[in-house]
Every structure is written in C-alpha cells, then in structure tokens.
C-alpha cells in the first residue's frame, strides 16, 4: 500500500524524507520504502507520524478524509 498522504503531509511542511527519517531514527531509505508502500509501517511509527503532523493514523492510511486529529479522551 502506497502512503501518498505521508508524502503530501511531508511536502506540506517543506521537509525532506531524511528529516522524517531522523525523527523516526531510521535511514532515509527505510522511510522512502514506507512512503512508497514497499515496506509496512510499524504502528509505533504511525503514532509518531500522526503526532508530528497533528493528524490521525486513520487519515494517514486513508480511512478518513478528515485531517484534524480526534479529540483525546
């Protein structure tokens, strides 16, 4: 599964794959493979990315089109 929204969110912040990879403490190559759907993304990385982009995991993976994160309980 290709994660186009990850690329879109990253580009909206004007940052590079290497910057996101550094946040996740992985290589740029690994992150590129996540973004392009060549490697499944671990849940802990999805959580970090959702928090970083201030959105929900559901938005990142395409379950919802609502970019705003859910209210926390």
N, CA, C and O atoms as a Tinker XYZ file with bonds, in Angstrom:
   292  protein
     1  N      0.846000   -1.185000    0.000000    73     2
     2  CA     0.000000    0.000000    0.000000    64     1     3
     3  C      0.884000    1.237000    0.000000    63     2     4     5
     4  O      1.736000    1.401000    0.872000    81     3
     5  N      0.678000    2.096000   -0.972000    73     3     6
     6  CA     1.427000    3.342000   -1.043000    64     5     7
     7  C      0.755000    4.377000   -0.136000    63     6     8     9
     8  O     -0.470000    4.503000   -0.116000    81     7
     9  N      1.575000    5.107000    0.607000    73     7    10
    10  CA     1.061000    6.106000    1.539000    64     9    11
    11  C      1.274000    7.503000    0.981000    63    10    12    13
    12  O      2.155000    8.238000    1.428000    81    11
    13  N      0.459000    7.859000   -0.001000    73    11    14
    14  CA     0.562000    9.163000   -0.645000    64    13    15
    15  C      0.379000   10.291000    0.363000    63    14    16    17
    16  O      0.994000   11.349000    0.236000    81    15
    17  N     -0.459000   10.065000    1.354000    73    15    18
    18  CA    -0.708000   11.122000    2.333000    64    17    19
    19  C      0.532000   11.433000    3.159000    63    18    20    21
    20  O      0.729000   12.576000    3.569000    81    19
    21  N      1.365000   10.437000    3.407000    73    19    22
    22  CA     2.617000   10.715000    4.113000    64    21    23
    23  C      3.475000   11.666000    3.302000    63    22    24    25
    24  O      4.052000   12.612000    3.840000    81    23
    25  N      3.554000   11.414000    2.023000    73    23    26
    26  CA     4.332000   12.295000    1.148000    64    25    27
    27  C      3.715000   13.694000    1.120000    63    26    28    29
    28  O      4.427000   14.693000    1.216000    81    27
    29  N      2.392000   13.759000    0.987000    73    27    30
    30  CA     1.702000   15.054000    0.943000    64    29    31
    31  C      1.904000   15.837000    2.247000    63    30    32    33
    32  O      2.183000   17.035000    2.217000    81    31
    33  N      1.764000   15.164000    3.377000    73    31    34
    34  CA     1.958000   15.835000    4.668000    64    33    35
    35  C      3.389000   16.336000    4.806000    63    34    36    37
    36  O      3.620000   17.446000    5.285000    81    35
    37  N      4.342000   15.522000    4.388000    73    35    38
    38  CA     5.758000   15.897000    4.465000    64    37    39
    39  C      6.029000   17.105000    3.580000    63    38    40    41
    40  O      6.686000   18.055000    4.006000    81    39
    41  N      5.530000   17.072000    2.360000    73    39    42
    42  CA     5.758000   18.182000    1.434000    64    41    43
    43  C      5.053000   19.459000    1.890000    63    42    44    45
    44  O      5.560000   20.559000    1.668000    81    43
    45  N      3.894000   19.323000    2.523000    73    43    46
    46  CA     3.196000   20.500000    3.061000    64    45    47
    47  C      4.027000   21.204000    4.126000    63    46    48    49
    48  O      3.917000   22.418000    4.299000    81    47
    49  N      4.856000   20.449000    4.839000    73    47    50
    50  CA     5.743000   21.028000    5.862000    64    49    51
    51  C      7.082000   21.464000    5.274000    63    50    52    53
    52  O      7.940000   21.985000    5.987000    81    51
    53  N      7.256000   21.250000    3.968000    73    51    54
    54  CA     8.513000   21.599000    3.286000    64    53    55
    55  C      9.714000   20.929000    3.941000    63    54    56    57
    56  O     10.735000   21.568000    4.194000    81    55
    57  N      9.579000   19.637000    4.211000    73    55    58
    58  CA    10.703000   18.885000    4.773000    64    57    59
    59  C     11.013000   17.701000    3.860000    63    58    60    61
    60  O     10.205000   17.318000    3.014000    81    59
    61  N     12.184000   17.141000    4.048000    73    59    62
    62  CA    12.660000   16.046000    3.218000    64    61    63
    63  C     12.468000   14.708000    3.930000    63    62    64    65
    64  O     12.253000   14.649000    5.140000    81    63
    65  N     12.553000   13.631000    3.137000    73    63    66
    66  CA    12.465000   12.301000    3.718000    64    65    67
    67  C     13.515000   12.101000    4.803000    63    66    68    69
    68  O     13.247000   11.463000    5.821000    81    67
    69  N     14.700000   12.640000    4.587000    73    67    70
    70  CA    15.774000   12.471000    5.579000    64    69    71
    71  C     15.396000   13.098000    6.913000    63    70    72    73
    72  O     15.811000   12.610000    7.964000    81    71
    73  N     14.607000   14.182000    6.885000    73    71    74
    74  CA    14.175000   14.832000    8.123000    64    73    75
    75  C     13.195000   13.949000    8.900000    63    74    76    77
    76  O     13.283000   13.835000   10.122000    81    75
    77  N     12.272000   13.335000    8.182000    73    75    78
    78  CA    11.309000   12.449000    8.838000    64    77    79
    79  C     12.026000   11.193000    9.335000    63    78    80    81
    80  O     11.737000   10.692000   10.421000    81    79
    81  N     12.956000   10.696000    8.537000    73    79    82
    82  CA    13.730000    9.519000    8.942000    64    81    83
    83  C     14.487000    9.795000   10.233000    63    82    84    85
    84  O     14.572000    8.931000   11.106000    81    83
    85  N     15.030000   10.986000   10.352000    73    83    86
    86  CA    15.760000   11.357000   11.571000    64    85    87
    87  C     14.810000   11.364000   12.775000    63    86    88    89
    88  O     15.176000   10.905000   13.857000    81    87
    89  N     13.612000   11.874000   12.592000    73    87    90
    90  CA    12.603000   11.876000   13.656000    64    89    91
    91  C     12.310000   10.445000   14.120000    63    90    92    93
    92  O     12.172000   10.188000   15.316000    81    91
    93  N     12.218000    9.527000   13.168000    73    91    94
    94  CA    11.899000    8.137000   13.488000    64    93    95
    95  C     13.132000    7.321000   13.863000    63    94    96    97
    96  O     13.020000    6.171000   14.286000    81    95
    97  N     14.306000    7.924000   13.704000    73    95    98
    98  CA    15.586000    7.262000   13.993000    64    97    99
    99  C     15.797000    6.030000   13.117000    63    98   100   101
   100  O     16.177000    4.956000   13.582000    81    99
   101  N     15.529000    6.242000   11.810000    73    99   102
   102  CA    15.753000    5.213000   10.804000    64   101   103
   103  C     16.476000    5.849000    9.622000    63   102   104   105
   104  O     16.684000    7.062000    9.597000    81   103
   105  N     16.855000    5.039000    8.652000    73   103   106
   106  CA    17.526000    5.578000    7.466000    64   105   107
   107  C     16.504000    6.208000    6.520000    63   106   108   109
   108  O     15.314000    5.897000    6.565000    81   107
   109  N     16.994000    7.089000    5.676000    73   107   110
   110  CA    16.137000    7.716000    4.666000    64   109   111
   111  C     15.590000    6.649000    3.723000    63   110   112   113
   112  O     14.443000    6.737000    3.286000    81   111
   113  N     16.397000    5.651000    3.409000    73   111   114
   114  CA    15.966000    4.567000    2.522000    64   113   115
   115  C     14.772000    3.808000    3.113000    63   114   116   117
   116  O     13.807000    3.521000    2.405000    81   115
   117  N     14.839000    3.485000    4.404000    73   115   118
   118  CA    13.716000    2.807000    5.057000    64   117   119
   119  C     12.467000    3.675000    4.992000    63   118   120   121
   120  O     11.384000    3.188000    4.665000    81   119
   121  N     12.616000    4.956000    5.301000    73   119   122
   122  CA    11.442000    5.830000    5.270000    64   121   123
   123  C     10.859000    5.900000    3.864000    63   122   124   125
   124  O      9.640000    5.871000    3.694000    81   123
   125  N     11.714000    5.990000    2.869000    73   123   126
   126  CA    11.263000    6.027000    1.485000    64   125   127
   127  C     10.445000    4.780000    1.156000    63   126   128   129
   128  O      9.431000    4.862000    0.463000    81   127
   129  N     10.881000    3.647000    1.645000    73   127   130
   130  CA    10.150000    2.404000    1.402000    64   129   131
   131  C      8.795000    2.401000    2.097000    63   130   132   133
   132  O      7.848000    1.815000    1.573000    81   131
   133  N      8.675000    3.030000    3.250000    73   131   134
   134  CA     7.378000    3.175000    3.914000    64   133   135
   135  C      6.462000    4.049000    3.062000    63   134   136   137
   136  O      5.320000    3.685000    2.783000    81   135
   137  N      6.978000    5.199000    2.656000    73   135   138
   138  CA     6.186000    6.164000    1.899000    64   137   139
   139  C      5.714000    5.564000    0.570000    63   138   140   141
   140  O      4.603000    5.847000    0.121000    81   139
   141  N      6.547000    4.743000   -0.053000    73   139   142
   142  CA     6.225000    4.163000   -1.359000    64   141   143
   143  C      5.521000    2.813000   -1.273000    63   142   144   145
   144  O      5.250000    2.185000   -2.296000    81   143
   145  N      5.223000    2.365000   -0.051000    73   143   146
   146  CA     4.477000    1.134000    0.125000    64   145   147
   147  C      5.272000   -0.139000   -0.107000    63   146   148   149
   148  O      4.693000   -1.209000   -0.297000    81   147
   149  N      6.580000   -0.032000   -0.094000    73   147   150
   150  CA     7.423000   -1.214000   -0.296000    64   149   151
   151  C      7.715000   -1.945000    1.006000    63   150   152   153
   152  O      8.237000   -3.060000    0.990000    81   151
   153  N      7.386000   -1.331000    2.119000    73   151   154
   154  CA     7.634000   -1.915000    3.435000    64   153   155
   155  C      6.484000   -1.469000    4.346000    63   154   156   157
   156  O      6.108000   -0.297000    4.327000    81   155
   157  N      5.918000   -2.394000    5.148000    73   155   158
   158  CA     4.842000   -1.985000    6.065000    64   157   159
   159  C      5.387000   -1.083000    7.180000    63   158   160   161
   160  O      6.507000   -1.263000    7.657000    81   159
   161  N      4.573000   -0.124000    7.572000    73   159   162
   162  CA     4.986000    0.829000    8.601000    64   161   163
   163  C      4.598000    0.289000    9.979000    63   162   164   165
   164  O      3.432000   -0.035000   10.201000    81   163
   165  N      5.549000    0.188000   10.901000    73   163   166
   166  CA     5.207000   -0.250000   12.258000    64   165   167
   167  C      4.254000    0.745000   12.934000    63   166   168   169
   168  O      4.336000    1.951000   12.704000    81   167
   169  N      3.373000    0.233000   13.751000    73   167   170
   170  CA     2.365000    1.060000   14.427000    64   169   171
   171  C      3.023000    2.180000   15.225000    63   170   172   173
   172  O      2.520000    3.304000   15.229000    81   171
   173  N      4.137000    1.898000   15.900000    73   171   174
   174  CA     4.770000    2.947000   16.707000    64   173   175
   175  C      5.229000    4.120000   15.833000    63   174   176   177
   176  O      5.239000    5.261000   16.296000    81   175
   177  N      5.606000    3.857000   14.586000    73   175   178
   178  CA     5.978000    4.934000   13.674000    64   177   179
   179  C      4.746000    5.699000   13.199000    63   178   180   181
   180  O      4.786000    6.920000   13.051000    81   179
   181  N      3.651000    4.979000   12.962000    73   179   182
   182  CA     2.411000    5.659000   12.580000    64   181   183
   183  C      1.951000    6.608000   13.678000    63   182   184   185
   184  O      1.479000    7.710000   13.398000    81   183
   185  N      2.090000    6.179000   14.924000    73   183   186
   186  CA     1.708000    7.041000   16.051000    64   185   187
   187  C      2.581000    8.285000   16.068000    63   186   188   189
   188  O      2.069000    9.397000   16.197000    81   187
   189  N      3.897000    8.113000   15.939000    73   187   190
   190  CA     4.806000    9.268000   15.931000    64   189   191
   191  C      4.492000   10.218000   14.782000    63   190   192   193
   192  O      4.493000   11.437000   14.955000    81   191
   193  N      4.223000    9.652000   13.611000    73   191   194
   194  CA     3.935000   10.487000   12.442000    64   193   195
   195  C      2.617000   11.228000   12.604000    63   194   196   197
   196  O      2.520000   12.401000   12.243000    81   195
   197  N      1.607000   10.563000   13.137000    73   195   198
   198  CA     0.323000   11.233000   13.365000    64   197   199
   199  C      0.479000   12.384000   14.354000    63   198   200   201
   200  O     -0.106000   13.451000   14.165000    81   199
   201  N      1.259000   12.172000   15.400000    73   199   202
   202  CA     1.503000   13.240000   16.369000    64   201   203
   203  C      2.313000   14.370000   15.738000    63   202   204   205
   204  O      2.014000   15.545000   15.952000    81   203
   205  N      3.336000   14.018000   14.964000    73   203   206
   206  CA     4.191000   15.014000   14.322000    64   205   207
   207  C      3.396000   15.891000   13.354000    63   206   208   209
   208  O      3.577000   17.108000   13.324000    81   207
   209  N      2.519000   15.273000   12.567000    73   207   210
   210  CA     1.738000   16.011000   11.573000    64   209   211
   211  C      0.413000   16.524000   12.128000    63   210   212   213
   212  O     -0.363000   17.147000   11.404000    81   211
   213  N      0.150000   16.265000   13.409000    73   211   214
   214  CA    -1.091000   16.695000   14.056000    64   213   215
   215  C     -2.318000   16.207000   13.285000    63   214   216   217
   216  O     -3.203000   16.984000   12.926000    81   215
   217  N     -2.342000   14.915000   13.045000    73   215   218
   218  CA    -3.459000   14.283000   12.365000    64   217   219
   219  C     -3.704000   12.931000   13.012000    63   218   220   221
   220  O     -3.182000   12.656000   14.093000    81   219
   221  N     -4.490000   12.086000   12.365000    73   219   222
   222  CA    -4.766000   10.756000   12.916000    64   221   223
   223  C     -4.141000    9.681000   12.030000    63   222   224   225
   224  O     -3.847000    9.910000   10.857000    81   223
   225  N     -3.951000    8.524000   12.611000    73   223   226
   226  CA    -3.475000    7.387000   11.830000    64   225   227
   227  C     -4.507000    7.065000   10.749000    63   226   228   229
   228  O     -4.143000    6.707000    9.629000    81   227
   229  N     -5.777000    7.191000   11.077000    73   227   230
   230  CA    -6.835000    6.926000   10.097000    64   229   231
   231  C     -6.673000    7.810000    8.861000    63   230   232   233
   232  O     -6.894000    7.351000    7.740000    81   231
   233  N     -6.293000    9.058000    9.055000    73   231   234
   234  CA    -6.076000    9.940000    7.911000    64   233   235
   235  C     -4.868000    9.479000    7.096000    63   234   236   237
   236  O     -4.929000    9.428000    5.868000    81   235
   237  N     -3.789000    9.150000    7.768000    73   235   238
   238  CA    -2.564000    8.732000    7.074000    64   237   239
   239  C     -2.819000    7.507000    6.206000    63   238   240   241
   240  O     -2.338000    7.436000    5.075000    81   239
   241  N     -3.568000    6.548000    6.723000    73   239   242
   242  CA    -3.779000    5.298000    5.969000    64   241   243
   243  C     -5.013000    5.337000    5.062000    63   242   244   245
   244  O     -5.307000    4.354000    4.381000    81   243
   245  N     -5.732000    6.456000    5.046000    73   243   246
   246  CA    -6.823000    6.628000    4.102000    64   245   247
   247  C     -8.189000    6.155000    4.553000    63   246   248   249
   248  O     -9.089000    6.005000    3.728000    81   247
   249  N     -8.365000    5.919000    5.839000    73   247   250
   250  CA    -9.672000    5.503000    6.354000    64   249   251
   251  C    -10.636000    6.681000    6.408000    63   250   252   253
   252  O    -11.839000    6.517000    6.208000    81   251
   253  N    -10.105000    7.865000    6.679000    73   251   254
   254  CA   -10.929000    9.073000    6.737000    64   253   255
   255  C    -10.271000   10.168000    5.915000    63   254   256   257
   256  O     -9.064000   10.145000    5.675000    81   255
   257  N    -11.080000   11.122000    5.490000    73   255   258
   258  CA   -10.552000   12.292000    4.797000    64   257   259
   259  C    -10.435000   13.490000    5.726000    63   258   260   261
   260  O    -10.017000   14.570000    5.311000    81   259
   261  N    -10.808000   13.290000    6.993000    73   259   262
   262  CA   -10.730000   14.356000    7.994000    64   261   263
   263  C     -9.296000   14.453000    8.501000    63   262   264   265
   264  O     -8.804000   13.543000    9.169000    81   263
   265  N     -8.628000   15.558000    8.182000    73   263   266
   266  CA    -7.216000   15.705000    8.544000    64   265   267
   267  C     -7.016000   16.034000   10.020000    63   266   268   269
   268  O     -5.966000   15.736000   10.589000    81   267
   269  N     -8.025000   16.648000   10.638000    73   267   270
   270  CA    -7.895000   17.003000   12.055000    64   269   271
   271  C     -7.857000   15.745000   12.910000    63   270   272   273
   272  O     -8.590000   14.793000   12.644000    81   271
   273  N     -7.019000   15.730000   13.923000    73   271   274
   274  CA    -6.956000   14.553000   14.784000    64   273   275
   275  C     -8.215000   14.448000   15.637000    63   274   276   277
   276  O     -8.937000   15.424000   15.840000    81   275
   277  N     -8.458000   13.232000   16.130000    73   275   278
   278  CA    -9.576000   13.024000   17.037000    64   277   279
   279  C     -9.297000   13.714000   18.357000    63   278   280   281
   280  O     -8.142000   13.919000   18.731000    81   279
   281  N    -10.364000   14.073000   19.063000    73   279   282
   282  CA   -10.180000   14.626000   20.409000    64   281   283
   283  C     -9.748000   13.505000   21.337000    63   282   284   285
   284  O    -10.271000   12.392000   21.279000    81   283
   285  N     -8.806000   13.810000   22.175000    73   283   286
   286  CA    -8.309000   12.809000   23.128000    64   285   287
   287  C     -9.251000   12.715000   24.307000    63   286   288   289
   288  O     -9.849000   13.705000   24.729000    81   287
   289  N     -9.373000   11.520000   24.827000    73   287   290
   290  CA   -10.279000   11.278000   25.958000    64   289   291
   291  C     -9.592000   11.644000   27.259000    63   290   292
   292  O    -10.186000   11.513000   28.329000    81   291
